[in-house]
Amino acid sequence: MQALLTQSPLIFISVAFILALLIGSFLNVVIHRLPIMMEREWRTQCDEMSAVPADSLPVGRFDLMVPGSRCPSCGHQITALQNIPILSFVLLGGKCAGCDMKISVRYPVIELVTAVLSSIVAWRFGFGWEAAAAIVMTWALVAISVIDFDHQIIPDSLSLPLVWAGLTLSLFHPMQGAQNLFVDPQTAIVGALGGYLSLWSVYQLFRLITGKEGMGYGDFKLLAALGAWLGWKMLPVIILMSAVVGATVGIMLIVSKRHERSVPIPFGPYLAAAGWIAMLWGPDIVDWYLDLMS
């Protein structure tokens, strides 16, 4: 099987696509439940101090595995056949099988985006540990981006494992057949420190000047994770790309009156997108820029 995946890139890409579709379905669960789990934990801690119950939150066991997925409208239990990525959405006509309530198109979109991005990673790196690591990183970045977009938070349970994973992977540098993903431990450590401290410094300077918080600590930890994975040399590329795209999109939203000036715009999705691009083509982008300047 390994020889087949190694010798046939198309088969490997296809396997990555199908696997990522299934993972995309699970990411929908993570994106929906993880913020609720975090809020339950926070409210539980508050309840212990204030004795005010959090009636609006689910009771009993509630995590990424339990309870099973249900329709938020009628409580219909979603069966395995009704939970096949994309296909079930199409066959059900985008409606709940129990009450005909419309299912958000975002669910199949996240599944498809996860599959497409994972396929691109498989195509870029080819079969091997490097592709496996980059695909897992892609899944994490998808979940982080959507959660931050929805709630303006980046869970530590996603960002901190990425930091440690990047530092751990650096121990295997150089890896035979690896292209540009794995960096040496010194580069990874400096990358993690530089990633965190660079945004932390901007945050402190902005707060000193304006008295307001310009971003959250989750952004610092996400950039630290990207620095641990890709090394400190990729940090300027990531920061520049995310800042330019984030500023452009933010201005467009404000001008089009789709976003109020007083409402914060999450920076995590732009960091994640820039980090993903740098993971695949970072050295090529740097070489292109240096050739252009020279």
C-alpha positions in Angstrom: 0.0 0.0 0.0 2.8 2.4 0.9 4.5 1.7 -2.4 1.3 2.4 -4.3 0.8 5.7 -2.6 4.4 6.7 -3.1 4.4 5.7 -6.8 1.0 7.1 -7.7 0.6 10.7 -6.6 -3.0 10.8 -7.9 -4.0 7.9 -5.7 -2.4 9.6 -2.7 -4.2 12.9 -3.4 -7.5 11.0 -3.8 -7.0 9.2 -0.5 -6.1 12.5 1.2 -9.2 14.1 -0.3 -11.6 11.4 1.0 -10.0 11.2 4.4 -10.1 15.0 4.7 -13.8 15.0 3.9 -14.4 12.8 6.9 -12.2 14.9 9.1 -14.0 18.0 7.8 -17.2 16.6 9.1 -15.5 16.1 12.5 -14.1 19.7 12.3 -17.7 20.9 12.1 -18.3 19.3 15.5 -15.1 20.8 16.9 -16.0 24.3 15.6 -19.5 24.1 17.1 -18.8 22.4 20.4 -15.3 23.5 21.5 -16.4 27.1 22.2 -19.4 25.8 24.2 -17.2 23.5 26.1 -14.9 26.4 27.0 -17.9 28.6 28.0 -19.2 25.7 30.2 -15.8 25.5 31.9 -15.7 29.3 32.5 -19.3 29.4 33.8 -18.6 26.5 36.1 -15.7 28.3 37.6 -17.9 31.4 37.9 -20.7 29.4 39.4 -18.4 28.1 42.1 -17.7 31.7 43.1 -21.1 33.3 42.6 -23.5 30.4 43.0 -25.4 31.6 39.9 -26.3 28.6 37.7 -25.6 28.7 33.9 -29.1 27.6 32.8 -28.5 28.4 29.1 -25.7 25.8 28.7 -26.1 22.1 28.2 -26.0 19.8 31.2 -24.4 16.4 31.6 -21.5 15.2 29.6 -20.8 17.4 26.6 -17.6 17.0 24.6 -16.5 16.3 21.1 -17.8 12.7 21.2 -20.9 12.9 23.4 -23.8 13.5 22.9 -24.4 12.4 19.3 -25.2 15.0 16.7 -28.8 16.2 16.6 -30.9 18.7 14.8 -30.8 22.0 16.8 -34.5 22.5 15.9 -36.3 19.2 16.6 -33.6 17.2 18.3 -33.6 14.5 15.6 -30.7 12.1 16.0 -28.5 12.3 13.0 -27.7 8.8 11.8 -24.4 7.6 10.2 -26.1 7.6 6.7 -27.3 11.2 7.3 -23.8 12.3 8.3 -21.8 11.4 5.1 -19.8 14.5 4.1 -21.4 16.5 1.3 -23.3 13.5 0.0 -25.8 13.5 2.8 -26.4 17.2 2.5 -27.2 16.8 -1.2 -29.4 13.7 -0.7 -31.4 15.4 2.1 -31.9 18.5 0.0 -30.1 20.6 2.6 -32.9 19.9 5.1 -33.3 18.0 8.4 -34.8 14.5 7.9 -37.0 15.1 10.9 -38.4 18.6 10.6 -37.3 19.8 7.2 -35.4 22.7 8.8 -32.7 24.0 6.4 -29.2 22.8 7.2 -26.6 25.5 7.0 -24.5 25.3 3.8 -21.5 26.1 5.9 -21.2 22.4 7.0 -20.5 21.0 3.5 -18.4 24.0 2.6 -16.1 23.4 5.6 -15.9 19.7 4.6 -15.1 20.6 1.0 -12.6 23.3 1.9 -10.8 20.9 4.3 -10.6 18.2 1.6 -9.4 20.6 -1.1 -6.7 22.1 1.1 -5.5 18.7 2.2 -5.4 17.5 -1.4 -3.2 20.5 -2.3 -0.9 19.6 0.6 -0.7 16.0 -0.6 0.1 17.2 -4.1 2.8 19.7 -2.9 4.7 17.3 -0.6 3.9 13.9 -1.9 3.5 10.8 0.2 5.5 10.9 3.4 5.6 12.1 7.0 6.0 15.7 5.9 2.7 15.6 4.0 1.0 13.9 7.0 2.2 16.6 9.4 1.2 19.4 7.0 -2.3 17.9 6.5 -2.8 17.7 10.3 -1.6 21.3 10.5 -4.1 22.2 7.8 -7.0 20.7 9.7 -6.1 22.6 12.9 -5.8 25.9 11.0 -9.3 25.4 9.4 -10.8 24.8 12.9 -8.9 27.8 14.4 -10.0 30.1 11.6 -13.7 29.4 11.8 -13.8 29.5 15.6 -12.0 32.8 15.7 -14.3 34.1 12.9 -17.4 33.1 14.9 -16.3 33.9 18.5 -13.1 36.0 18.3 -11.2 33.4 20.3 -8.5 30.9 19.5 -8.7 28.0 21.9 -5.5 27.1 23.7 -6.4 23.4 23.2 -5.7 23.9 19.5 -2.9 26.5 19.4 -0.7 25.2 22.2 -0.5 21.6 20.9 0.6 23.1 17.6 3.5 24.9 19.3 4.7 21.7 21.0 4.1 19.7 17.8 6.3 22.1 15.8 9.1 22.0 18.4 8.9 18.2 18.5 9.1 17.9 14.7 12.2 20.0 14.7 14.0 17.2 16.5 13.7 15.1 13.4 15.5 17.6 11.2 16.9 16.9 8.7 14.4 14.3 7.6 15.2 12.3 4.5 13.1 13.4 1.5 11.7 16.4 3.4 11.4 19.6 1.4 11.0 22.7 3.6 8.6 22.0 6.4 10.8 20.6 9.2 13.4 23.1 10.6 16.2 22.5 13.1 15.4 22.9 16.9 17.2 26.3 17.2 15.3 27.7 14.3 12.0 26.4 15.7 12.6 27.7 19.2 13.6 31.1 17.9 10.6 31.0 15.6 8.2 30.3 18.5 9.7 33.0 20.6 9.8 35.5 17.8 6.2 34.7 16.7 4.8 35.2 20.2 6.9 38.3 21.2 6.4 40.1 17.9 2.6 40.3 18.2 2.8 40.7 22.0 5.0 43.8 21.5 2.6 45.3 18.9 -0.2 44.6 21.3 1.5 46.3 24.2 2.5 49.3 22.1 -1.0 49.7 20.7 -2.5 49.5 24.2 0.0 52.0 25.5 -0.9 54.5 22.8 -4.7 54.0 22.5 -5.6 52.4 25.8 -7.4 49.6 23.9 -6.6 46.0 23.1 -5.8 45.6 19.4 -5.7 41.7 19.4 -5.9 38.7 21.6 -3.4 36.4 23.2 -4.6 33.6 21.0 -3.1 35.4 18.0 0.3 35.5 19.8 0.1 31.7 20.4 -1.0 31.0 16.8 2.0 32.9 15.4 4.3 31.2 17.9 3.0 27.8 16.6 3.6 28.9 13.0 7.1 30.0 14.0 7.8 26.7 15.7 6.7 24.8 12.5 8.3 27.0 9.9 11.1 28.8 11.6 11.8 32.4 12.3 12.7 33.2 8.7 9.0 32.7 7.7 7.6 35.1 10.3 8.1 38.3 8.2 6.3 36.6 5.3 3.4 35.5 7.4 3.0 38.8 9.2 3.2 40.8 6.0 0.7 38.6 4.1 -1.8 38.4 7.0 -1.5 42.2 7.7 -2.1 43.2 4.1 -4.9 40.8 3.5 -6.5 41.5 6.9 -6.3 45.3 6.4 -7.7 45.1 2.9 -10.7 42.9 3.9 -11.4 45.0 7.0 -11.5 48.2 5.0 -13.7 46.6 2.4 -16.1 45.4 5.0 -16.3 48.8 6.7 -16.7 50.7 3.5 -19.4 48.4 2.3 -21.1 48.9 5.8 -21.0 45.1 6.4 -19.0 45.6 9.6 -19.2 48.2 12.3 -16.0 50.0 13.2 -16.5 49.3 16.9 -16.7 45.5 16.3 -13.3 43.8 16.3 -12.2 41.9 13.2 -10.6 38.5 14.0 -7.0 38.3 12.9 -6.6 34.6 13.4 -8.1 33.5 10.0 -5.6 35.8 8.2 -2.7 34.5 10.2 -3.8 30.9 9.5 -4.2 31.5 5.8 -0.8 33.2 5.6 0.8 30.5 7.6 -0.7 27.8 5.4 0.6 29.5 2.2 4.1 29.9 3.8 4.1 26.3 4.8 3.7 25.2 1.2 5.5 28.0 -0.7 7.3 30.1 1.8 10.8 29.6 0.5 9.6 30.1 -3.1 7.9 33.4 -2.1 11.1 34.6 -0.4 13.3 33.7 -3.4 10.8 35.4 -5.7 10.9 38.6 -3.6 14.7 38.6 -3.4 15.0 38.1 -7.2 12.5 40.9 -7.7 14.4 43.3 -5.5 17.7 42.5 -7.1 
